[in-house]
């Protein structure tokens, strides 16, 4: 099985440093990233077919991690994660990620 190369956004790098303080969140993120590395875009749910943006989530605690499949390179660009608190917050985060993807990846 092909392994995908994971590239982290600056926001995600900052979040990972903070997540190191919470063992439960750190373990969940580690499992999510391992799954993404192994399966690529199949690991998540497609949330934007034009920009190839995906979401992978856990229920306890409710964490959502957003990533983009960079076509042709087998690279995965990880934007950020969030603890889900409301639908409005999720919409704002997805909008921000789409805007960043358009700017960064054309």
C-alpha positions as CSV (number, residue, x, y, z in Angstrom):
1,X,0.0,0.0,0.0
2,X,1.3,3.5,-0.9
3,X,2.2,5.9,1.9
4,X,1.2,9.5,1.4
5,X,3.6,12.2,2.4
6,X,2.1,14.6,5.0
7,X,2.8,18.3,4.8
8,X,1.7,20.5,7.7
9,X,0.4,24.0,7.5
10,X,1.9,26.5,9.9
11,X,-1.4,26.6,11.8
12,X,-1.4,22.8,12.3
13,X,2.3,22.9,13.4
14,X,1.3,25.4,16.1
15,X,-1.7,23.3,17.1
16,X,0.4,20.1,17.3
17,X,2.7,21.8,19.8
18,X,-0.2,22.7,22.0
19,X,-1.8,19.3,21.6
20,X,1.3,17.8,23.1
21,X,0.0,19.0,26.5
22,X,-3.2,17.0,26.2
23,X,-2.4,13.3,26.0
24,X,-5.9,12.3,24.8
25,X,-6.0,14.8,22.0
26,X,-2.4,14.0,21.0
27,X,-3.2,10.2,20.7
28,X,-6.3,10.9,18.6
29,X,-4.5,13.2,16.3
30,X,-1.7,10.7,16.0
31,X,-4.1,8.0,14.9
32,X,-5.8,10.3,12.5
33,X,-2.5,11.3,10.9
34,X,-1.4,7.7,10.7
35,X,-4.6,6.8,8.9
36,X,-4.2,9.7,6.5
37,X,-0.6,8.7,5.8
38,X,-1.6,5.2,5.1
39,X,-4.9,5.7,3.2
40,X,-4.6,9.2,1.8
41,X,-7.9,10.9,0.8
42,X,-9.9,7.7,1.4
43,X,-9.3,8.2,5.1
44,X,-11.6,11.2,5.2
45,X,-14.9,12.6,3.9
46,X,-14.8,14.8,0.9
47,X,-16.1,18.3,1.7
48,X,-15.1,20.1,-1.5
49,X,-14.7,18.2,-4.7
50,X,-13.2,21.1,-6.7
51,X,-10.4,21.8,-4.2
52,X,-10.0,18.2,-3.0
53,X,-10.5,19.1,0.7
54,X,-11.3,16.4,3.1
55,X,-12.3,16.0,6.8
56,X,-11.6,13.2,9.2
57,X,-13.3,13.3,12.6
58,X,-13.5,11.6,15.9
59,X,-16.5,11.6,18.2
60,X,-15.0,11.5,21.7
61,X,-13.7,14.2,21.9
62,X,-15.3,15.8,18.8
63,X,-12.2,16.6,16.8
64,X,-12.3,17.5,13.1
65,X,-9.1,17.6,11.0
66,X,-9.0,19.1,7.6
67,X,-6.7,18.2,4.8
68,X,-6.1,18.5,1.0
69,X,-5.0,15.8,-1.4
70,X,-2.4,17.2,-3.7
71,X,-3.1,15.3,-6.9
72,X,-0.3,13.6,-8.8
73,X,2.2,13.8,-5.9
74,X,0.6,11.6,-3.3
75,X,1.0,14.4,-0.8
76,X,-1.5,15.4,1.8
77,X,-1.5,19.0,3.1
78,X,-3.0,19.2,6.6
79,X,-4.6,22.5,7.3
80,X,-5.7,22.4,11.0
81,X,-7.9,20.6,13.4
82,X,-10.6,21.9,15.7
83,X,-12.7,20.8,18.6
84,X,-16.2,20.9,17.3
85,X,-18.3,23.3,19.3
86,X,-20.9,24.6,16.8
87,X,-22.1,24.3,13.2
88,X,-21.3,28.0,12.7
89,X,-17.7,27.6,13.9
90,X,-17.3,24.6,11.5
91,X,-18.7,26.6,8.6
92,X,-16.3,29.5,9.3
93,X,-13.3,27.1,9.6
94,X,-14.2,25.4,6.3
95,X,-14.6,28.7,4.6
96,X,-11.2,29.8,5.9
97,X,-9.6,26.6,4.7
98,X,-11.2,26.9,1.2
99,X,-9.9,30.4,0.9
100,X,-6.4,29.3,2.0
101,X,-6.5,26.4,-0.5
102,X,-7.4,28.6,-3.4
103,X,-4.7,31.1,-2.5
104,X,-2.0,28.5,-1.9
105,X,-2.8,25.9,-4.6
106,X,-4.4,28.0,-7.3
